[in-house]
Amino acid sequence: MFGFTKKARVGAFAALAVSVALVATGCAAADGGSGEGGGDAGNLSITFLPKNLGNAYFDTSDKGGADAIAEFGGTYAEVGPATGSPDGQVSYINTLTQQGVGAIAISANDPDALCDAIGEARDAGVKIVTFDADTNPDCRDIFINQAESEGIAKIQVDLIAEQIGDAGKVAILSATANATNQNAWIELMKADLAANHPNIELVDVVYGDDDDQTSFDKTAALLQTYPDLKGIISPTTVGISAAARYLQTSEFKGKVALTGLGTPNQMRDYVNDGTVTAFALWNPADLGYLAAYAAKALIEGTITGAEGDKFDAGNLGSYTVGKDGTVLLGDPYTFNKDNIADFNF
Ligand code: RAM
């Protein structure tokens, strides 16, 4: 390989990746080993490709991946676009394919747009693990799902219903418009609201693009457009923290409820000062850790991603691949004033 050190710094890796790509023709074949779809069972070079860099959620998930890779003696790197766009991810996939990495762990910005690049990577023997946000199931080897989508949707609807007395107008502040994870959760939230909460009206779904400032501005706009809004659900750690920051110093603090998916470290102040009552998430570090062990098992050929395949995931124990090549991490967890001090991520 190209001698990337463990925990290669992002900027250095990105710069190196570009220069290596220019001279690396043929390297994938030399390093990719056993031909189409085969891969090299000893090539434990695993690169994390999040939706975007600079998001505390992915800093934590990818650190979990780095810890796992250090445990089993592989080589960790992280690369990714500055904003959550599929185009940005495609160029990284192409470069990593040319470099002949063993596996890429991707949180996908689009269900379809990455699939051609992923197909070329897999043809060259690179294993593809999606985590957090999936592509279409037939374009990757395995998806590491943070929790069942139904459970993630329900916990957010239950929380907002509880916080607004099960009645009134609510809006959703989401991530990017093409995000498979948020879009799946939004559809299920809509269904749950319609079936079980007849007095809650979902008036709008807006997109902050997993960008802090855009999410902040979209929150302000929502509150201006719907002065009688009772609550906001933000199923993204970037959105919920930006919305909380807006509410904290506004006239709406304590009047408009905010819940969704957040990290305890980003939400701690807002929970402690009453801007937010409760929100949910899973442990992103465990998600990345599990994705790294799944990548190892694929590279070593102990699993192919077929339903029923079993693999060892270090401290997390043993996991079994379910339907559609999906591995489930566990259940989401609710954070509030009573427990938030117990968490540090
Ligand atoms: C943001 C991203 C990520 C999502 C979390 C909840 O960090 O959109 O994909 O899973 O929020």
Residues whose N, C-alpha, C, O or C-beta is under 5 A from the ligand:
A	BS01	RAM	Y57 D132 A133 A175 D210 P235 T236 T237 V238 L261
